[in-house]
């Protein structure tokens, strides 16, 4: 029976990597991001250090439930999303969601102790349920040697990369959510304003205005 859960982004990668690892590993996929900012509102508390309000994506709820069930009896969950800031953020969000498994174990133990105390029964001491450990593993190619070597060097999640992804996502949302309605009104519905394009357009307009002023003199 598998003792370790390996989570990658795509089902295709899961099938390939499953061939490289032994029976101690169960390989599953997250199907990419599992949480995101809500679609119906800004989802960012601009008055509280731009704190994002993440929610589980509707199309990922079923898959997340499966991952939680799989992680319940595992010793280690290896987070193997892509080796970039998006992959790091995906791994961080998965860890946050699956950490509920450890909380559930703790509550179950507390409930059992309360039951024993209430009934004033002495029972044989039970070993404390071991918490699931989360480790990050990255590799740049899907080959047996690369994957097996990567698993010899697991690490913690790099929060610098996670925060870089969050900053990009928050900027995308603030710019897009506030400027896109202006594009719908002035140009055409369905258009979206991006954090890069919007600034680039402004620079071009400002430079063009400066050129016009120079020509007029």
C-alpha positions in Angstrom: 0.0 0.0 0.0 1.3 3.5 -0.9 2.7 5.5 2.0 3.4 8.7 0.0 1.3 10.9 -2.2 2.9 12.7 -5.2 0.9 15.5 -6.7 1.7 16.9 -10.1 -0.2 19.4 -12.3 -1.4 17.2 -15.2 -2.8 13.7 -15.5 -0.3 13.0 -18.3 2.7 13.7 -16.0 1.1 11.6 -13.3 0.9 8.6 -15.6 4.6 9.0 -16.7 6.0 9.6 -13.2 4.0 6.7 -11.8 6.1 4.4 -13.9 9.3 5.7 -12.3 8.3 5.5 -8.6 7.7 2.3 -6.7 4.6 0.9 -5.0 5.2 3.2 -2.0 4.1 6.1 -4.1 0.6 7.1 -5.3 0.8 9.8 -8.1 -2.2 12.1 -8.6 -2.8 15.4 -10.4 -4.2 18.7 -9.2 -5.2 19.8 -12.7 -3.4 23.0 -12.2 -4.6 25.7 -9.8 -7.1 24.6 -7.2 -7.9 28.0 -5.7 -8.2 31.5 -7.2 -9.7 34.9 -6.6 -13.5 35.0 -6.9 -14.9 36.0 -10.3 -17.8 38.0 -9.1 -15.9 40.6 -7.0 -12.5 42.1 -6.6 -11.5 39.6 -3.9 -8.7 41.8 -2.6 -8.8 43.8 0.7 -7.0 47.0 -0.4 -7.5 48.4 3.1 -5.7 45.4 4.7 -2.3 45.2 3.0 -4.0 43.9 -0.2 -4.9 40.6 1.3 -6.3 38.2 -1.3 -9.5 36.3 -0.6 -8.9 32.9 -2.2 -11.7 30.4 -2.9 -11.7 26.9 -4.1 -12.4 26.8 -7.8 -15.8 25.2 -8.6 -14.4 23.0 -11.3 -11.7 21.7 -8.8 -13.8 20.9 -5.8 -14.3 17.3 -6.7 -10.7 16.7 -7.5 -9.7 18.5 -4.2 -12.0 16.2 -2.2 -10.2 13.2 -3.9 -6.8 14.5 -3.0 -7.8 15.1 0.6 -9.1 11.5 0.8 -5.9 10.2 -0.7 -3.7 12.2 1.7 -5.5 11.1 4.8 -3.4 8.0 5.4 -0.2 9.1 3.8 3.1 9.7 5.6 4.4 12.4 3.2 2.7 14.4 0.4 5.2 15.5 -2.3 4.2 18.6 -4.1 5.6 18.4 -7.6 4.0 21.2 -9.5 6.1 23.0 -12.2 9.4 24.6 -11.1 8.4 28.2 -11.5 6.4 30.8 -9.4 3.1 29.4 -10.6 4.0 25.9 -9.6 5.3 27.1 -6.2 2.0 28.9 -5.6 0.0 25.9 -6.7 2.0 23.7 -4.2 1.5 26.2 -1.4 -2.3 26.3 -2.0 -2.5 22.5 -2.1 -0.6 22.3 1.1 -2.9 24.8 2.8 -6.0 22.8 1.7 -4.6 19.3 2.5 -3.4 20.5 5.9 -7.0 20.2 7.0 -6.2 16.4 7.1 -3.9 17.0 10.1 -6.5 19.2 11.8 -9.1 16.5 11.4 -6.7 14.0 13.0 -6.2 16.3 16.0 -9.9 16.8 16.5 -10.6 13.0 16.3 -8.0 12.5 19.0 -9.5 15.2 21.2 -13.0 13.7 20.8 -11.7 10.3 21.8 -10.0 11.6 24.9 -13.2 13.6 25.9 -15.3 10.4 25.4 -12.9 8.4 27.6 -12.9 11.1 30.3 -16.7 11.4 30.3 -17.1 7.6 30.7 -14.3 7.5 33.2 -12.9 4.6 31.4 -9.2 3.7 31.3 -8.2 2.4 27.9 -4.9 1.3 26.5 -2.9 4.3 25.4 -3.0 4.9 21.7 -0.1 6.2 19.7 -0.6 9.8 18.6 -1.7 9.9 14.9 1.3 11.0 12.9 0.7 14.2 11.0 1.1 14.2 7.2 4.4 15.9 6.1 4.5 18.2 3.1 7.6 18.4 0.9 8.4 20.2 -2.3 10.1 18.4 -5.2 11.0 20.0 -8.6 12.5 18.6 -11.8 13.2 20.2 -15.2 12.6 17.1 -17.3 10.3 14.1 -17.1 12.9 11.3 -17.2 13.5 8.5 -14.7 16.9 9.8 -13.7 15.8 13.4 -13.2 12.7 12.4 -11.2 14.5 9.9 -8.9 17.3 12.4 -8.3 14.9 15.2 -7.5 13.2 12.9 -4.9 16.5 12.6 -3.1 16.5 16.4 -2.5 13.0 17.5 -1.2 12.7 21.0 0.2 10.3 23.4 1.8 8.1 25.7 -0.2 9.9 28.8 -1.4 7.7 31.6 -0.1 9.6 34.2 -2.1 8.4 32.6 -5.3 4.9 32.2 -3.9 4.7 35.9 -3.0 6.0 36.8 -6.5 3.1 34.9 -8.0 0.7 36.5 -5.6 1.9 40.0 -6.4 1.4 39.3 -10.1 -2.0 37.8 -9.6 -3.1 40.7 -7.3 -1.9 43.3 -9.8 -3.6 41.5 -12.6 -6.9 41.6 -10.7 -6.7 45.2 -9.5 -5.7 46.6 -13.0 -8.1 44.3 -14.9 -11.1 44.7 -12.5 -10.9 48.5 -12.5 -9.8 49.3 -16.1 -11.7 46.7 -18.1 -15.1 48.3 -17.5 -13.7 51.5 -19.0 -12.7 49.6 -22.1 -16.2 48.1 -22.4 -17.6 51.6 -22.3 -15.2 53.4 -24.6 -14.2 50.6 -27.0 -16.0 47.3 -26.9 -17.3 44.8 -24.4 -15.3 41.7 -23.8 -11.9 43.5 -23.8 -9.7 43.2 -20.7 -7.0 45.4 -19.4 -3.7 43.8 -18.4 -1.1 45.0 -15.9 1.6 45.2 -18.6 -0.4 46.5 -21.6 -2.1 49.2 -19.6 1.2 50.7 -18.4 2.8 50.3 -21.8 -0.1 52.2 -23.5 0.2 55.0 -20.9 3.9 55.3 -21.6 3.3 55.5 -25.3 0.6 58.1 -24.9 2.7 60.2 -22.5 5.6 60.1 -24.9 3.4 61.0 -27.9 2.0 64.0 -25.9 5.6 65.1 -25.1 6.4 64.8 -28.8 3.4 66.9 -29.8 4.3 69.6 -27.3 7.9 69.7 -28.7 6.6 70.0 -32.3 4.3 72.9 -31.4 7.1 75.0 -30.1 
